[in-house]
Amino acid sequence: MWPTSKPLLPGAKVQSLSASNVLAARNVVFSGAAASRCTVAARTRKTGSAAPSDDAPAEPKRRGRKPKTTSAEPTDAAAEAPEPKRRGRKTKAEIEEATQAADKAFAAMGQQPGGAQAAAESDEMVPAEGPGSWAEAAASTAGEEDRRRFPYHRRIHTAAQDGNISGAEAALASMSAVGLPPGPRAYHVLLCAYLKAGDVAGALDVTRRATDAGVQLLPESYAALIFSYMEASPPEVNVAKTLFSAMAGTDTDQQLPWSVLCRLLSAKGFAADTLAVVKDGLSGGLEMDADVAEAYIKALCETQQSEVALRFLEDMVAKYSIRPDARHVNYIVEAEAMAGNLADAAGLMEASGIRGWGRNAGTFNGYLKGLVQRIKEVENPNADDELVSSFATLRSRMVQSGIRPDKYTFKLEAEGFIELADARSAMSSITSMRNTAGSGGCRLLDSDSLARLLQLLCDADMPMDLLQLLVYMSEDSCRLPPEALLPDSQGRTVLSRWVVEHMEGIAARADARVLADSMLLSDIEVIDGYRIGPGRCVIDESGLIVPVSKCTIKELRAEAKARDLSDAEGMKRPELVEAIKTARSRLPFNVLKAQVMKDESGAKRKVKPAAAKKKRKPKVFRDVWVSGTSPVVGL
C-alpha cells in the first residue's frame, strides 16, 4: 500500500466501542440537549450526586501533604468529596445501569431502544439522516468534515489496516444506508484495504465505483494504484501509464501520480519510458520537482546522454528554480567516468563542491568505479603511474573533503587492488568493508574477484591472510567461488594445491637453513694470526664474533683484509671501525642466529664467590683511651 504521512480520514484514530463508552460514542454523533441530559443522568446514577453547575466556581486543587487533624472524624469537605473513580473493568450492575440510561435517552429522542450493549456487540453504527448523493453532501454541511462520519471512518480505517475487505465494505455500506454517502477519503481508504489484501483488480474497481457515484478520487488514490502496478513482478508498465493517462479526463491533480510514475520507471530501469513520461508531463503543464529531475537525469545517463544531462543540471536553478544536490550530480559523474572521461568526471566532482551542489560518498564512488574499470581495461596497469596514483589517493581525498567512505568505497578499492595484484592492500580494504557493512560484507564482492584474491594469496604464500579471508567468508555465509573449485590436471583446487606446495616449501626451507648453518660454522680461517669465522668476522677461542668495539687495531686490519677492503693499511681506527660496522650490518640472518645459538649453548660463566669480610681492627685511639697510655711522645 502506498505509504501516507498521516491518516486521510478525519477522526481515523482507532477506538473500540466497548460497553463502558457506548454512551460517549453516541454523544459524539448526536450532539444535542438530549445527549447532554443522558450524560448527566448516567453520571448521577454512578456517583449518587448531582452534577455541578457551570456557574459554580471551581475550587482549586490543594497541593502538597495533607494537613494533620486532631480529631479522627473527617471534615465536612472530606465528607462531601466524591468517591474516587474505581479503576478496572466495570461490574455487570454498572454496565446494566449505563445500558438502561442509554435506552431511556434514545427512547426520548424517538429512537428504538435496542440496548447500548447489544449495539456495541453487533458493532452497529449510529443512524443518521443526510443527503442522498455525494454532490449534495459536498454542497451542504454533511461533507467529510461532518462529525457524524467519524465512527464510520474509524471503522473503515481499522479494517484497511488489517486488509479486511469485507469489514471495510460493510462500513462503507453502513454510511450509505444511513444517508451519509461516502466521499473521496472513504473511497481512498477502501482502495487501500484492497491493496493491503493484494487484490489490485478490486482496488481498480473501487475507482470505477467512485466515478459512477460522482466522487472525484484523491491524487493519493491514483498514486497508490500506480505504485502497486509498478511493484508487481514483472512491473505492469503499460497499465500504470494507461492509468495515469486516464487522469487527464478528471479534475484530479496529476502532480503526485506523475512524480511517483517517473521515479518508479527510472528505478525499475525503464529509461526510455521515463524520458517520454517526463516530456509529456512538462508539455501538459506539470511542474518539475527535485524527484522528477533525479529520475530524468538518471534516464539520460543510462541512454548515453550525459552531455544533455549536464546541460539540464546547469539550467535547473535558472529554469526550474531547483538547486541541484549530490543525488543529481552522482549519475553524471559515474556516467562520465564509465565512458572513459576521467578528467571530466573529476572536474565535475570538484565543481560540485565549489558551487555548493554538495558531494557525498556516492559522488566519489562513481569516479572510483570508472578508475577500476580503466584498471581492468589496461593491459599493464602498474605501468600507468598517474592512474595508480589517482586510484590509491582517492580515499584520502574523500576524508579531506569531510566525507566518510562507505562499504561500496572499500568494495571498489578491493577490486582495484586485486587487479593490481596487491593482495595485502586488498585484504586491508576487505577488512574495512566488513567493519563498515557489518555481517554479509564479503557478499558484496563478485565471485570472480574473490577467486582472483584467493589465487593471489596462494601464489604469495600468505597463510595468515588466507586464513583470515576464509574466516570472513564463513562468517558472512559466502561460499567459495566456482572459479576457485576448478581442478587442475592432478585433480587439485587452488586451496588444496597451495597446501601441498606450502608444506613442501616449509620442508625445503628447513633443510636449507640447516645446511647454511653447518657451512657457516665450519668456515674458519686464520689471517695474520687472528681467526676469521662466519661472515668474515673476527672470532674468539669459543667461536663467538668479537664486537667491533673490543677489537684491537690488528684484529680490525685482519678482518678488513679478509673482506678485501681497499686502503685498509692506511686507515686509522675510527675509519676501520666505521667500515667494519657497515660490512657487518649486511650479514645474513643465519650468521646472527648461529651467533645467538652458540652463545646460549655455551657453558655458564662461573661466578666468583664473594670474599669473606674481614673483621675491622679497632683503631688506635680506642686502645689509647682505654689503656690510658698514648703513643704520642710528650703526652
C-alpha positions as CSV (number, residue, x, y, z in Angstrom):
1,M,0.0,0.0,0.0
2,W,1.3,3.4,-0.9
3,P,2.6,5.0,2.3
4,T,0.9,8.2,3.6
5,S,2.4,10.5,6.2
6,K,-0.9,10.9,8.1
7,P,-4.5,9.5,8.0
8,L,-6.6,10.8,5.2
9,L,-9.8,10.3,7.2
10,P,-10.7,12.8,9.9
11,G,-11.2,11.2,13.2
12,A,-9.5,8.0,12.0
13,K,-8.0,7.2,15.4
14,V,-8.9,3.6,16.1
15,Q,-11.1,3.3,19.3
16,S,-13.1,0.2,20.4
17,L,-16.8,0.9,21.2
18,S,-16.9,-1.1,24.4
19,A,-19.9,-1.1,26.7
20,S,-18.2,1.4,29.0
21,N,-18.1,4.2,26.4
22,V,-21.1,3.5,24.2
23,L,-22.8,6.5,25.7
24,A,-19.9,8.7,24.9
25,A,-19.7,7.5,21.3
26,R,-23.3,8.2,20.8
27,N,-22.9,11.7,22.2
28,V,-20.3,12.4,19.5
29,V,-22.8,11.6,16.8
30,F,-25.9,13.2,18.5
31,S,-24.6,16.4,19.9
32,G,-27.8,17.8,21.4
33,A,-29.6,18.6,24.6
34,A,-30.9,15.1,25.0
35,A,-27.4,13.6,24.8
36,S,-26.3,16.0,27.4
37,R,-29.2,15.1,29.7
38,C,-28.3,11.4,29.1
39,T,-24.7,12.0,30.2
40,V,-25.8,13.9,33.3
41,A,-28.2,11.1,34.2
42,A,-25.6,8.5,33.9
43,R,-23.2,10.5,36.0
44,T,-25.9,10.9,38.6
45,R,-26.6,7.2,38.8
46,K,-23.0,6.3,39.1
47,T,-21.8,8.9,41.7
48,G,-25.0,9.5,43.6
49,S,-24.6,13.2,43.5
50,A,-25.9,15.9,41.1
51,A,-23.5,17.4,38.5
52,P,-22.0,20.7,39.4
53,S,-23.5,23.7,37.6
54,D,-21.5,25.7,35.1
55,D,-21.8,28.9,37.2
56,A,-20.2,27.4,40.3
57,P,-16.6,28.4,40.6
58,A,-14.1,25.5,40.5
59,E,-12.3,25.1,43.8
60,P,-8.5,24.9,43.2
61,K,-6.9,21.6,44.0
62,R,-4.8,21.6,47.1
63,R,-1.1,20.6,46.5
64,G,1.3,19.1,49.0
65,R,1.0,16.9,52.0
66,K,-2.4,16.7,53.7
67,P,-2.7,18.6,56.9
68,K,-2.8,16.7,60.2
69,T,-6.1,16.9,62.1
70,T,-6.5,16.5,65.8
71,S,-9.8,14.7,65.5
72,A,-10.3,11.3,64.0
73,E,-13.6,12.4,62.4
74,P,-13.5,13.5,58.8
75,T,-14.0,17.2,58.0
76,D,-17.1,18.4,56.2
77,A,-15.1,19.0,52.9
78,A,-13.8,15.5,53.1
79,A,-17.3,14.1,53.7
80,E,-18.7,16.0,50.8
81,A,-15.9,15.0,48.4
82,P,-17.0,12.4,45.7
83,E,-15.6,8.9,45.9
84,P,-12.6,8.3,43.8
85,K,-13.2,6.6,40.5
86,R,-12.7,2.9,40.6
87,R,-10.2,1.6,38.1
88,G,-10.5,-1.6,36.2
89,R,-13.3,-3.4,34.4
90,K,-16.9,-2.3,35.2
91,T,-19.2,-4.7,37.0
92,K,-22.3,-6.2,35.4
93,A,-24.6,-3.9,37.5
94,E,-22.7,-0.8,36.3
95,I,-23.0,-1.9,32.7
96,E,-26.7,-2.7,33.0
97,E,-27.2,0.7,34.6
98,A,-25.4,2.5,31.8
99,T,-27.5,0.4,29.3
100,Q,-30.8,1.4,30.8
101,A,-29.8,5.1,30.8
102,A,-28.8,4.9,27.2
103,D,-32.1,3.2,26.2
104,K,-34.1,5.9,28.0
105,A,-32.2,8.6,26.3
106,F,-32.7,7.2,22.8
107,A,-36.3,6.4,23.5
108,A,-36.8,10.0,24.4
109,M,-35.3,11.0,21.1
110,G,-37.7,8.8,19.1
111,Q,-35.3,6.0,18.5
112,Q,-35.9,2.3,19.1
113,P,-34.4,1.1,22.3
114,G,-32.2,-1.7,21.3
115,G,-29.8,-1.6,24.2
116,A,-26.4,0.0,24.2
117,Q,-24.5,-3.2,25.0
118,A,-26.3,-5.1,22.1
119,A,-25.3,-2.3,19.8
120,A,-21.7,-2.5,20.9
121,E,-21.6,-6.2,20.5
122,S,-23.1,-6.1,17.0
123,D,-20.8,-3.1,16.1
124,E,-23.7,-1.3,14.6
125,M,-23.1,2.3,13.7
126,V,-25.4,5.2,14.8
127,P,-28.0,6.0,12.2
128,A,-28.2,9.5,10.8
129,E,-30.1,11.4,8.2
130,G,-28.4,13.1,5.3
131,P,-28.4,13.9,1.6
132,G,-28.8,11.0,-0.9
133,S,-25.7,11.7,-3.1
134,W,-22.1,12.9,-2.6
135,A,-22.7,16.0,-4.6
136,E,-25.5,17.1,-2.3
137,A,-23.4,16.2,0.7
138,A,-20.4,18.2,-0.5
139,A,-22.6,21.2,-1.2
140,S,-24.2,21.1,2.2
141,T,-22.6,20.8,5.7
142,A,-22.6,17.0,5.5
143,G,-19.2,16.7,3.9
144,E,-16.3,14.6,5.1
145,E,-15.7,17.0,8.0
146,D,-19.1,16.1,9.4
147,R,-18.6,14.6,12.8
148,R,-21.3,12.0,12.1
149,R,-18.9,10.3,9.7
150,F,-16.2,9.9,12.2
151,P,-17.3,6.5,13.6
152,Y,-17.6,5.1,10.1
153,H,-14.3,6.5,9.1
154,R,-12.7,4.8,12.1
155,R,-14.3,1.5,11.2
156,I,-13.1,1.7,7.6
157,H,-9.6,2.8,8.7
158,T,-9.3,-0.1,11.2
159,A,-10.4,-2.6,8.6
160,A,-8.0,-1.2,5.9
161,Q,-5.0,-1.6,8.3
162,D,-5.7,-5.3,8.7
163,G,-6.6,-5.8,5.0
164,N,-10.1,-6.7,5.9
165,I,-12.0,-6.0,2.7
166,S,-15.4,-7.3,4.0
167,G,-15.2,-5.1,7.1
168,A,-14.3,-2.0,5.1
169,E,-17.2,-2.7,2.6
170,A,-19.6,-3.2,5.4
171,A,-18.7,0.1,7.0
172,L,-19.0,1.8,3.6
173,A,-22.4,0.3,3.1
174,S,-23.5,1.4,6.5
175,M,-22.6,5.0,5.6
176,S,-24.8,4.9,2.5
177,A,-27.6,3.2,4.4
178,V,-27.9,5.9,7.0
179,G,-27.8,8.7,4.4
180,L,-24.1,9.6,4.5
181,P,-22.8,8.9,1.0
182,P,-19.0,8.0,1.1
183,G,-16.6,10.7,-0.1
184,P,-13.1,10.7,-1.6
185,R,-11.3,9.8,1.6
186,A,-13.6,6.9,2.4
187,Y,-13.1,5.5,-1.1
188,H,-9.3,6.0,-0.8
189,V,-9.1,4.0,2.4
190,L,-11.3,1.3,0.9
191,L,-8.9,1.2,-2.1
192,C,-6.0,0.8,0.3
193,A,-7.8,-2.1,2.0
194,Y,-7.9,-3.9,-1.3
195,L,-4.3,-3.2,-2.0
196,K,-3.3,-4.3,1.5
197,A,-5.1,-7.6,0.8
198,G,-3.3,-7.9,-2.6
199,D,-6.4,-7.5,-4.7
200,V,-5.2,-4.9,-7.2
201,A,-8.1,-5.7,-9.6
202,G,-10.6,-5.0,-6.7
203,A,-8.8,-1.7,-6.0
204,L,-9.1,-0.7,-9.6
205,D,-12.9,-1.5,-9.5
206,V,-13.2,0.9,-6.5
207,T,-12.1,3.7,-8.8
208,R,-14.9,2.8,-11.2
209,R,-17.5,2.7,-8.4
210,A,-16.3,6.1,-7.1
211,T,-16.6,7.6,-10.6
212,D,-20.1,6.2,-11.0
213,A,-21.1,7.7,-7.7
214,G,-19.8,11.1,-8.8
215,V,-16.9,11.1,-6.4
216,Q,-13.6,12.6,-7.5
217,L,-10.8,10.4,-6.2
218,L,-7.8,11.9,-4.4
219,P,-4.3,12.1,-6.1
220,E,-3.1,9.6,-3.4
221,S,-5.5,7.0,-4.7
222,Y,-4.1,7.1,-8.2
223,A,-0.5,7.2,-6.8
224,A,-1.2,4.1,-4.7
225,L,-2.6,2.2,-7.7
226,I,0.4,3.2,-9.9
227,F,2.8,2.1,-7.1
228,S,1.1,-1.3,-6.9
229,Y,1.2,-2.0,-10.6
230,M,4.9,-0.9,-10.8
231,E,5.8,-3.1,-7.8
232,A,4.3,-6.2,-9.4
233,S,6.6,-8.9,-10.7
234,P,7.2,-8.1,-13.6
235,P,6.2,-4.5,-13.4
236,E,3.0,-3.7,-15.4
237,V,4.3,-0.5,-17.1
238,N,1.6,-0.2,-19.7
239,V,-1.2,-0.4,-17.1
240,A,0.5,2.2,-14.9
241,K,0.9,4.5,-17.9
242,T,-2.7,4.0,-19.0
243,L,-4.0,4.7,-15.5
244,F,-2.0,8.0,-15.4
245,S,-3.3,8.9,-18.9
246,A,-6.9,8.3,-17.8
247,M,-6.5,11.0,-15.1
248,A,-6.4,13.7,-17.9
249,G,-10.2,13.4,-18.1
250,T,-10.7,14.2,-14.4
251,D,-10.1,17.3,-12.3
252,T,-7.7,15.4,-10.0
253,D,-4.3,17.0,-9.5
254,Q,-1.8,14.9,-11.5
255,Q,1.4,16.2,-9.9
256,L,1.8,13.5,-7.3
257,P,0.9,10.5,-9.5
258,W,3.2,11.9,-12.2
259,S,6.1,12.1,-9.8
260,V,5.5,8.6,-8.5
261,L,5.3,7.2,-12.0
262,C,8.6,8.9,-13.1
263,R,10.5,7.8,-10.1
264,L,9.3,4.1,-10.3
265,L,10.0,3.9,-14.1
266,S,13.5,5.2,-13.5
267,A,14.2,2.9,-10.5
268,K,13.0,-0.2,-12.5
269,G,15.3,0.6,-15.4
270,F,12.7,1.8,-18.0
271,A,14.8,4.8,-19.1
272,A,13.0,5.4,-22.5
273,D,9.6,5.3,-20.8
274,T,10.9,7.7,-18.1
275,L,12.0,10.3,-20.7
276,A,8.7,10.0,-22.6
277,V,6.6,10.4,-19.4
278,V,8.7,13.4,-18.2
279,K,8.3,15.2,-21.5
280,D,4.6,14.6,-21.7
281,G,4.1,15.9,-18.2
282,L,6.1,19.0,-18.8
283,S,4.1,19.7,-22.0
284,G,0.9,19.1,-20.1
285,G,1.7,21.9,-17.6
286,L,3.1,19.8,-14.7
287,E,5.9,21.3,-12.7
288,M,9.4,19.9,-12.5
289,D,10.5,19.0,-8.9
290,A,13.7,17.5,-7.4
291,D,12.4,13.9,-7.5
292,V,11.4,14.1,-11.2
293,A,14.7,15.8,-12.0
294,E,16.6,13.0,-10.5
295,A,14.7,10.4,-12.5
296,Y,15.2,12.4,-15.7
297,I,19.0,12.8,-15.2
298,K,19.3,9.1,-14.4
299,A,17.4,8.1,-17.5
300,L,19.6,10.4,-19.6
301,C,22.8,8.9,-18.3
302,E,21.5,5.4,-18.9
303,T,20.8,6.2,-22.5
304,Q,24.4,7.7,-23.0
305,Q,23.2,11.3,-23.0
306,S,25.4,12.6,-20.2
307,E,26.1,15.8,-22.0
308,V,22.3,16.6,-22.2
309,A,22.1,15.7,-18.5
310,L,25.0,18.1,-17.7
311,R,23.2,21.0,-19.5
312,F,20.0,20.2,-17.7
313,L,21.9,20.2,-14.4
314,E,23.3,23.7,-15.1
315,D,19.8,25.0,-16.1
316,M,17.9,23.6,-13.1
317,V,18.3,26.7,-11.0
318,A,17.6,29.3,-13.7
319,K,14.8,27.4,-15.5
320,Y,13.0,25.4,-12.8
321,S,14.3,27.1,-9.5
322,I,15.6,23.8,-8.3
323,R,19.0,23.7,-6.6
324,P,21.0,20.6,-7.6
325,D,22.3,18.3,-4.9
326,A,24.6,15.3,-4.7
327,R,21.9,12.8,-5.9
328,H,21.7,14.8,-9.2
329,V,25.5,15.0,-9.7
330,N,26.3,11.4,-8.9
331,Y,24.7,10.0,-12.0
332,I,26.6,12.3,-14.3
333,V,30.0,11.7,-12.6
334,E,29.5,8.0,-12.9
335,A,28.4,8.2,-16.5
336,E,31.4,10.3,-17.5
337,A,33.8,8.1,-15.6
338,M,32.4,4.8,-17.0
339,A,32.6,6.4,-20.5
340,G,36.4,6.9,-20.0
341,N,36.2,10.7,-19.5
342,L,38.0,10.6,-16.1
343,A,39.2,14.2,-16.4
344,D,35.7,15.5,-17.0
345,A,34.3,13.3,-14.2
346,A,37.0,14.6,-11.8
347,G,36.3,18.2,-12.9
348,L,32.5,17.9,-12.3
349,M,33.2,16.3,-8.9
350,E,35.4,19.3,-7.9
351,A,33.0,21.8,-9.3
352,S,30.0,20.4,-7.4
353,G,31.9,21.1,-4.2
354,I,32.9,24.6,-5.2
355,R,29.4,25.6,-6.4
356,G,27.7,24.2,-3.3
357,W,25.8,21.5,-5.0
358,G,27.1,19.0,-2.5
359,R,29.0,15.8,-2.6
360,N,28.7,12.5,-0.8
361,A,30.2,9.1,-0.9
362,G,28.2,8.2,-4.0
363,T,30.0,11.0,-5.9
364,F,33.4,9.7,-5.2
365,N,32.2,6.1,-5.7
366,G,31.1,6.9,-9.2
367,Y,34.5,8.3,-10.1
368,L,36.2,5.3,-8.3
369,K,34.1,2.9,-10.4
370,G,35.4,4.5,-13.6
371,L,39.0,4.2,-12.3
372,V,38.6,0.5,-11.5
373,Q,37.1,-0.1,-15.0
374,R,40.1,1.6,-16.5
375,I,42.5,-0.5,-14.5
376,K,40.7,-3.7,-15.8
377,E,40.9,-2.5,-19.4
378,V,44.7,-1.6,-19.3
379,E,47.0,-4.5,-20.1
380,N,49.7,-3.4,-17.6
381,P,48.0,-1.0,-15.1
382,N,51.1,-0.8,-12.8
383,A,53.0,0.9,-15.6
384,D,50.5,3.8,-15.6
385,D,51.7,5.8,-12.6
386,E,49.0,8.5,-13.0
387,L,46.2,6.0,-13.0
388,V,47.6,4.1,-10.0
389,S,48.2,7.3,-8.1
390,S,44.6,8.6,-8.7
391,F,43.2,5.3,-7.5
392,A,45.4,5.0,-4.4
393,T,44.8,8.6,-3.2
394,L,41.1,8.9,-3.8
395,R,40.1,7.7,-0.3
396,S,42.4,10.2,1.3
397,R,40.8,12.9,-0.8
398,M,37.4,11.9,0.4
399,V,38.4,12.2,4.0
400,Q,40.0,15.6,3.4
401,S,36.7,16.7,1.9
402,G,34.8,15.7,5.1
403,I,33.1,12.7,3.5
404,R,33.2,9.3,5.2
405,P,33.8,6.3,2.9
406,D,31.1,3.7,2.9
407,K,31.1,0.0,2.2
408,Y,30.9,0.5,-1.6
409,T,34.0,2.6,-1.4
410,F,36.0,-0.2,0.2
411,K,34.4,-2.8,-2.1
412,L,35.6,-0.9,-5.2
413,E,39.1,-0.4,-3.6
414,A,39.4,-4.1,-3.0
415,E,38.5,-4.9,-6.7
416,G,41.1,-2.3,-7.8
417,F,43.9,-3.7,-5.7
418,I,43.1,-7.3,-6.8
419,E,43.5,-6.1,-10.4
420,L,46.8,-4.5,-9.4
421,A,47.9,-7.8,-7.8
422,D,48.3,-6.2,-4.4
423,A,46.9,-8.8,-2.1
424,R,47.9,-7.2,1.2
425,S,46.1,-3.9,0.3
426,A,43.1,-5.8,-1.0
427,M,42.8,-7.6,2.4
428,S,43.0,-4.3,4.2
429,S,40.2,-2.9,2.1
430,I,38.1,-6.0,2.7
431,T,38.6,-5.7,6.5
432,S,37.4,-2.1,6.4
433,M,34.5,-3.1,4.2
434,R,33.3,-5.7,6.7
435,N,33.7,-3.2,9.6
436,T,31.5,-0.8,7.7
437,A,29.0,-3.1,6.2
438,G,28.7,-5.5,9.2
439,S,27.6,-9.0,8.5
440,G,27.5,-10.1,4.9
441,G,30.2,-7.8,3.8
442,C,32.0,-10.4,1.7
443,R,28.9,-11.0,-0.3
444,L,29.3,-7.5,-1.9
445,L,32.3,-8.8,-3.9
446,D,31.6,-10.8,-7.1
447,S,32.8,-14.4,-7.4
448,D,35.5,-13.5,-9.9
449,S,37.2,-11.0,-7.6
450,L,37.1,-13.5,-4.7
451,A,38.6,-16.2,-6.8
452,R,41.4,-14.0,-8.0
453,L,42.1,-12.8,-4.5
454,L,42.3,-16.4,-3.3
455,Q,44.8,-17.2,-6.1
456,L,46.9,-14.1,-5.2
457,L,47.1,-15.1,-1.6
458,C,48.1,-18.7,-2.5
459,D,50.7,-17.6,-5.0
460,A,52.3,-15.1,-2.5
461,D,52.2,-17.8,0.2
462,M,50.4,-15.6,2.8
463,P,48.8,-18.2,5.1
464,M,47.6,-15.8,7.8
465,D,45.8,-13.5,5.3
466,L,44.4,-16.6,3.5
467,L,43.0,-17.9,6.8
468,Q,41.5,-14.5,7.6
469,L,39.7,-14.3,4.3
470,L,38.3,-17.8,4.7
471,V,37.1,-16.8,8.2
472,Y,35.4,-13.7,6.8
473,M,33.7,-15.7,4.1
474,S,32.4,-18.3,6.7
475,E,31.1,-15.6,9.0
476,D,29.3,-13.9,6.0
477,S,27.8,-17.1,4.7
478,C,29.7,-16.6,1.5
479,R,30.5,-19.8,-0.4
480,L,33.8,-20.4,-2.3
481,P,33.5,-19.1,-5.8
482,P,33.1,-21.7,-8.6
483,E,36.3,-20.5,-10.2
484,A,38.3,-21.5,-7.1
485,L,36.9,-25.0,-7.2
486,L,38.0,-25.9,-10.7
487,P,40.5,-28.9,-10.5
488,D,43.8,-28.9,-12.3
489,S,45.4,-31.9,-14.2
490,Q,46.1,-33.6,-10.8
491,G,42.6,-33.0,-9.5
492,R,43.6,-30.3,-7.1
493,T,41.8,-27.0,-6.5
494,V,43.5,-23.7,-5.7
495,L,43.5,-24.3,-1.9
496,S,44.5,-28.0,-2.0
497,R,47.3,-27.2,-4.4
498,W,48.5,-24.4,-2.1
499,V,48.5,-26.7,1.0
500,V,50.8,-29.2,-0.7
501,E,53.2,-26.5,-2.0
502,H,53.2,-24.8,1.3
503,M,54.2,-27.9,3.2
504,E,56.9,-28.7,0.7
505,G,58.2,-25.2,0.9
506,I,58.4,-25.4,4.7
507,A,60.5,-28.6,4.5
508,A,62.8,-27.1,1.8
509,R,63.4,-24.0,3.9
510,A,64.2,-26.0,7.0
511,D,66.8,-28.1,5.1
512,A,68.4,-25.0,3.5
513,R,68.6,-23.4,7.0
514,V,70.4,-26.4,8.5
515,L,72.8,-26.6,5.5
516,A,73.6,-22.9,5.7
517,D,74.2,-23.1,9.5
518,S,76.6,-26.0,9.1
519,M,78.5,-24.2,6.3
520,L,78.8,-21.0,8.3
521,L,80.1,-22.8,11.4
522,S,82.7,-24.8,9.6
523,D,84.1,-21.9,7.5
524,I,87.1,-20.7,9.7
525,E,90.5,-19.4,8.5
526,V,93.5,-17.6,10.1
527,I,94.7,-14.3,8.8
528,D,97.7,-12.6,10.3
529,G,97.4,-14.8,13.3
530,Y,93.7,-14.0,14.0
531,R,90.8,-16.4,13.5
532,I,88.2,-15.3,10.9
533,G,84.9,-17.1,11.2
534,P,81.4,-17.0,9.8
535,G,80.5,-13.8,7.9
536,R,84.3,-12.9,7.6
537,C,84.3,-11.7,11.2
538,V,87.0,-12.0,13.9
539,I,86.1,-14.7,16.4
540,D,87.5,-15.7,19.8
541,E,88.5,-19.1,21.1
542,S,84.8,-20.0,21.7
543,G,83.9,-19.2,18.1
544,L,81.9,-16.1,19.1
545,I,82.1,-13.0,17.0
546,V,84.2,-10.3,18.7
547,P,82.3,-7.0,18.9
548,V,83.8,-4.1,16.9
549,S,84.3,-2.0,19.9
550,K,86.5,-4.7,21.6
551,C,88.7,-5.5,18.6
552,T,92.3,-4.3,18.5
553,I,93.7,-2.4,15.6
554,K,95.4,-5.5,14.4
555,E,92.2,-7.5,14.6
556,L,90.4,-4.8,12.6
557,R,93.0,-4.8,9.9
558,A,92.8,-8.6,9.7
559,E,89.0,-8.5,9.3
560,A,89.4,-5.7,6.7
561,K,91.9,-7.8,4.8
562,A,89.5,-10.8,4.9
563,R,86.8,-8.6,3.5
564,D,89.1,-7.2,0.7
565,L,88.6,-3.6,1.8
566,S,90.8,-1.3,-0.2
567,D,93.3,1.0,1.6
568,A,92.8,-0.9,4.9
569,E,96.5,-0.4,5.8
570,G,96.2,3.4,5.6
571,M,93.1,3.7,7.6
572,K,93.0,4.8,11.2
573,R,91.0,3.1,13.9
574,P,87.8,5.3,13.5
575,E,87.7,4.7,9.8
576,L,88.3,1.0,10.2
577,V,85.5,0.8,12.9
578,E,83.0,2.5,10.6
579,A,83.9,0.3,7.6
580,I,83.7,-2.9,9.7
581,K,80.3,-1.9,11.2
582,T,78.9,-1.1,7.8
583,A,80.0,-4.5,6.5
584,R,78.6,-6.4,9.5
585,S,75.2,-4.7,9.2
586,R,74.7,-6.6,5.9
587,L,75.3,-10.0,7.4
588,P,72.7,-12.7,6.6
589,F,70.2,-13.8,9.2
590,N,71.8,-17.2,9.6
591,V,75.1,-15.8,10.8
592,L,73.4,-13.8,13.6
593,K,71.2,-16.8,14.5
594,A,74.2,-19.1,14.8
595,Q,75.9,-16.5,17.0
596,V,72.9,-16.4,19.3
597,M,72.6,-20.2,19.4
598,K,76.3,-20.7,20.2
599,D,76.1,-18.1,22.9
600,E,73.1,-19.8,24.5
601,S,74.6,-23.3,24.3
602,G,77.9,-22.2,25.9
603,A,78.8,-23.0,29.4
604,K,77.6,-20.6,32.0
605,R,80.3,-18.4,33.4
606,K,81.3,-19.3,36.9
607,V,80.7,-16.5,39.3
608,K,83.5,-16.0,41.8
609,P,82.3,-16.3,45.4
610,A,82.2,-13.1,47.3
611,A,85.3,-12.6,49.5
612,A,84.7,-13.1,53.2
613,K,84.5,-9.9,55.1
614,K,87.4,-9.4,57.5
615,K,86.7,-8.1,60.9
616,R,87.7,-4.5,61.3
617,K,90.5,-3.9,63.8
618,P,89.9,-1.3,66.5
619,K,91.5,1.9,65.9
620,V,94.5,3.2,67.9
621,F,92.5,5.8,69.7
622,R,90.3,3.2,71.4
623,D,93.4,1.4,72.8
624,V,94.8,4.8,73.9
625,W,91.9,5.9,75.8
626,V,91.0,2.5,77.2
627,S,94.6,1.7,78.4
628,G,95.3,5.3,79.5
629,T,98.5,5.4,77.5
630,S,99.3,7.5,74.4
631,P,101.8,6.6,71.6
632,V,102.4,10.2,71.0
633,V,105.6,11.4,72.7
634,G,105.2,14.2,75.2
635,L,101.6,13.4,76.2
